[in-house]
Amino acid sequence: MFVMANFLKAIATVFDMVLTVYMWILIARSLISWVNPDPYNPIVRFLYNVTDPVIYRLRRVLPLNFGAFDFAPMIVILAVIFLRILIVDSLLQLAMRIG
């Protein structure tokens, strides 16, 4: 059973890393939106391509633009933090019970 526990720990660690990296990508996209970035820059295109599907879906469901402020990235960051706490901690606790 220790193999299954180690497997769950590995999945939890990888999922935690992926969510952390995505959160930092969202933060970078939010910071870049304060300036006028070159839309043909490969870094800017990468940031928009990775984050736009999630942010666009949230904006369709909830209109979060209040004047010049867009709260959609902040809501997505909070959702990422929620997922990290919910899924990663649950997987680690399950791995501890198995192992």
Stockholm file with secondary structure:
# STOCKHOLM 1.0

chainA/1-99         MFVMANFLKAIATVFDMVLTVYMWILIARSLISWVNPDPYNPIVRFLYNVTDPVIYRLRRVLPLNFGAFDFAPMIVILAVIFLRILIVDSLLQLAMRIG
#=GR chainA/1-99 SS CHHHHHHHHHHHHHHHHHHHHHHHHHHHHHHHTTSCCCTTCHHHHHHHHHHHHHHHHHHHHSCCEETTEECHHHHHHHHHHHHIIIIIHHHHHHHHHHC
#=GC SS_cons        CHHHHHHHHHHHHHHHHHHHHHHHHHHHHHHHTTSCCCTTCHHHHHHHHHHHHHHHHHHHHSCCEETTEECHHHHHHHHHHHHIIIIIHHHHHHHHHHC
//
